[in-house]
Amino acid sequence: MENLSMEAIMGYVETYAVPILTAILTFIIGSWIIKRIIKALSKVMAKGTYDESLQKFLMNLVSWALKIFLILLVISQLGVDVTTFAAVIAAAGLAVGLALQGSLSNFAGGVLIMIFKPYKIGDLIEAQGVLGSVKEIEIFTTKLITPQNKLAIVPNGAMANGNIINYTAEGKMRVDTVVGVDYGSDIKKTKEVLLEMLKANPKVLDEPAPSVNVEELADSSVNLAVRPYCKPEDYWDVYFATIEGTKEALDKAGIEIPYPHEVQINK
């Protein structure tokens, strides 16, 4: 009986204990190897020309792929048929995929954004009705910081399939403002005064040169388009400085800015 019992115990050990211990060791060693691979890959990418958003995306992608491979390897050590298990995962993945079509669309959008790079972290963009600086590009979403310092989270599926205006890409932005002057004003003198005001601002670029042109002969004023260029990060500084500087320069030159008139007829 002792021999039979010992044989039975050894059989159980061989059948269950060894595969379990092997699976545990495989998981521990595999996890250590994955960490080393991710760390090495991170160092390689940090030394390269990859932008920050692409680094994060690729690191997440490689990390998940290696973890899934490790899980399948551990399961195979337990004697489970990986082929059958993979088929079950595929079937479950199909069901989940149908339920999460929006998420998959966002994932695909994230991949397209990483490949074609319509924008990068730090760029000032306008998309899906939101204007803001790109804070982070994740697998499913893009995070923007609006001029009001609000966090806007936009799905990558919509970003990849919609219109995107990148104000930073060219390195220069035009600031559009309009000012109306009295019909009796000397237009040539007015343009000279406004151009001098623009050129005195150190944040206004010399190239392209700022311009002042008559835009419209309105009902009670001659409207001029005042258009300086600046770096994207200086946009709001130049915008507000242009409006304030326009008023001060015209007042100093004695050029009138007309205000709306209302005529009341009493019967």
C-alpha positions in Angstrom: 0.0 0.0 0.0 2.9 2.3 0.8 4.4 1.7 -2.6 1.1 2.3 -4.3 0.5 5.5 -2.2 4.0 6.8 -3.0 3.5 6.0 -6.7 0.1 7.8 -6.6 1.7 10.8 -4.9 4.5 10.9 -7.4 1.9 10.7 -10.1 0.0 13.6 -8.7 3.3 15.6 -8.4 4.3 14.8 -11.9 0.8 15.5 -13.3 -0.1 18.7 -11.3 2.8 20.1 -9.2 5.5 20.1 -11.8 3.3 21.9 -14.5 2.1 24.4 -11.9 5.6 25.2 -10.6 6.8 25.4 -14.2 4.0 27.8 -15.0 4.8 30.0 -12.0 8.5 30.1 -12.9 7.7 30.9 -16.5 5.5 33.8 -15.3 8.1 35.2 -12.9 11.0 34.9 -15.4 8.8 36.1 -18.3 7.7 39.2 -16.3 11.3 40.0 -15.5 12.3 39.6 -19.2 9.4 41.8 -20.3 10.4 44.6 -17.9 14.0 44.4 -19.2 12.8 44.6 -22.8 10.5 47.6 -22.1 13.3 49.4 -20.2 15.8 48.7 -23.0 13.3 49.8 -25.7 12.6 53.0 -23.7 16.3 53.9 -23.7 16.6 53.2 -27.4 13.6 55.4 -28.2 14.7 58.1 -25.9 18.0 58.4 -27.8 16.2 58.4 -31.2 14.1 61.1 -32.9 10.8 59.7 -31.8 8.4 62.2 -30.4 6.9 61.7 -26.9 3.5 60.7 -28.0 4.8 58.0 -30.4 7.1 56.7 -27.6 4.2 56.2 -25.2 2.0 54.6 -27.8 4.6 52.1 -29.0 5.6 51.3 -25.4 2.0 50.5 -24.4 1.5 48.4 -27.6 4.7 46.3 -27.1 4.0 45.9 -23.4 0.5 44.5 -24.0 1.6 42.3 -26.8 4.4 40.7 -24.7 2.0 40.2 -21.7 -0.5 38.4 -23.8 2.2 36.2 -25.3 3.4 35.4 -21.7 -0.1 34.5 -20.6 -0.5 32.1 -23.5 2.9 30.6 -22.7 2.0 30.1 -19.0 -1.4 28.5 -19.9 0.4 26.1 -22.3 2.7 25.0 -19.3 -0.5 23.9 -17.5 -1.3 21.5 -20.3 -4.1 23.6 -21.8 -4.4 23.5 -25.5 -3.4 27.0 -26.6 -5.0 26.6 -30.0 -8.4 25.9 -28.5 -7.8 28.7 -26.0 -6.8 31.1 -28.7 -10.0 30.2 -30.6 -12.1 30.9 -27.5 -10.2 34.3 -27.1 -10.8 35.1 -30.8 -14.6 34.3 -30.4 -14.8 36.4 -27.3 -12.7 39.1 -28.9 -15.2 39.2 -31.8 -18.1 39.6 -29.5 -16.3 42.3 -27.5 -15.2 44.0 -30.7 -18.8 44.2 -31.9 -19.8 45.7 -28.6 -16.9 48.2 -28.5 -16.9 49.4 -32.1 -16.5 52.9 -31.0 -13.4 52.0 -28.9 -11.9 50.1 -31.8 -12.5 53.1 -34.0 -10.7 55.3 -31.5 -7.8 52.8 -31.3 -7.5 52.8 -35.1 -7.7 56.6 -35.1 -4.8 56.7 -32.6 -2.7 54.4 -34.8 -3.4 56.7 -37.8 -2.5 59.8 -35.8 0.8 58.2 -34.7 1.7 57.3 -38.3 0.7 60.4 -40.1 1.4 62.9 -37.3 -1.1 65.7 -38.1 -0.2 67.1 -34.7 2.2 66.4 -31.8 2.4 67.3 -28.1 2.6 71.0 -27.6 0.9 72.0 -30.9 -2.0 74.5 -30.9 -4.8 72.9 -32.9 -8.5 73.2 -33.6 -10.6 70.1 -34.1 -14.1 68.8 -33.3 -15.1 72.3 -32.2 -12.3 72.5 -29.6 -9.3 74.9 -29.7 -6.4 74.0 -27.5 -2.8 72.9 -27.0 -2.1 69.2 -27.2 -1.2 67.9 -23.8 -1.2 64.2 -24.4 -1.9 61.7 -27.2 -3.2 58.4 -25.8 -4.2 55.2 -27.6 -7.9 56.1 -27.5 -8.1 59.9 -26.9 -6.2 63.2 -27.4 -6.1 65.6 -24.4 -6.2 69.3 -25.1 -5.7 72.3 -22.8 -8.0 75.1 -23.9 -7.2 78.9 -23.7 -9.4 78.9 -20.6 -7.1 76.2 -19.1 -9.8 73.6 -19.3 -9.0 69.9 -20.1 -10.8 68.7 -23.3 -10.7 64.9 -24.1 -11.5 64.2 -27.7 -11.8 60.6 -29.1 -9.1 59.7 -31.6 -11.6 58.2 -34.0 -13.3 61.6 -34.5 -9.9 63.3 -34.6 -8.6 61.0 -37.4 -11.8 61.3 -39.5 -12.5 65.0 -39.0 -10.9 68.3 -40.0 -7.9 69.4 -38.0 -6.4 72.9 -38.1 -2.8 72.9 -36.8 -1.8 76.5 -36.0 1.7 75.5 -34.9 2.8 73.4 -37.9 4.1 76.4 -40.0 5.7 78.1 -37.0 3.9 81.4 -37.7 0.3 82.7 -37.2 -1.5 85.7 -38.5 -3.5 87.7 -36.0 -6.6 89.1 -37.6 -8.2 92.3 -36.1 -10.4 95.0 -37.7 -10.6 98.6 -36.8 -13.0 101.3 -38.1 -12.1 104.9 -38.6 -14.1 108.0 -39.5 -14.7 108.7 -43.2 -12.9 112.0 -42.8 -9.7 110.3 -41.7 -6.6 110.3 -43.9 -6.3 106.6 -44.8 -2.7 106.8 -45.8 -1.7 108.4 -42.5 -3.9 105.9 -40.6 -2.2 103.0 -42.2 1.3 104.4 -41.4 0.3 105.0 -37.7 -1.0 101.4 -37.3 2.0 99.9 -39.1 4.4 101.8 -36.8 2.4 100.5 -33.8 2.7 96.9 -35.0 6.4 97.1 -35.8 7.1 98.5 -32.3 5.9 95.2 -30.8 8.9 92.9 -30.4 6.6 89.8 -30.6 5.4 90.8 -34.1 7.5 89.1 -36.8 9.2 91.1 -39.5 8.7 88.3 -42.0 6.0 87.9 -43.1 5.6 91.7 -42.7 2.5 93.0 -40.9 -0.1 94.6 -43.1 -2.9 97.2 -42.8 -5.5 97.3 -45.6 -8.9 98.8 -46.2 -11.3 95.9 -45.8 -14.8 97.5 -46.0 -16.6 100.8 -46.6 -19.1 100.3 -43.8 -22.2 102.4 -43.0 -20.4 104.7 -40.6 -16.8 103.8 -40.8 -13.9 102.8 -43.1 -12.8 99.4 -41.7 -9.2 98.4 -41.9 -7.8 94.9 -41.6 -4.9 95.0 -39.2 -2.8 91.8 -39.6 0.5 91.1 -37.8 2.2 87.7 -37.8 3.7 86.1 -34.7 4.8 82.8 -33.2 1.9 80.5 -32.2 2.9 80.8 -28.5 2.6 84.6 -28.7 -0.8 84.7 -30.4 -2.9 86.0 -27.5 -0.2 88.5 -26.4 -0.1 90.0 -29.8 -3.8 89.8 -30.3 -4.6 91.9 -27.1 -1.6 94.2 -27.6 -2.8 95.0 -31.2 -6.3 95.9 -30.0 -5.0 98.1 -27.2 -2.2 99.6 -29.2 -4.6 100.4 -32.1 -6.8 102.5 -29.8 -3.8 104.3 -28.2 -2.0 105.0 -31.5 -5.1 106.4 -33.2 -6.0 108.5 -30.2 -2.5 109.9 -30.1 -2.6 110.7 -33.9 -6.0 112.4 -33.5 -7.8 109.8 -35.7 -11.3 109.2 -34.7 -12.8 105.8 -34.2 -16.6 106.3 -34.8 -19.1 104.7 -32.5 -22.6 103.4 -33.5 -25.2 106.2 -33.9 -28.9 105.7 -33.1 -31.5 108.0 -34.7 -34.8 108.3 -32.9 -37.8 109.7 -34.7 -40.6 111.0 -32.6 -44.0 111.4 -34.3 
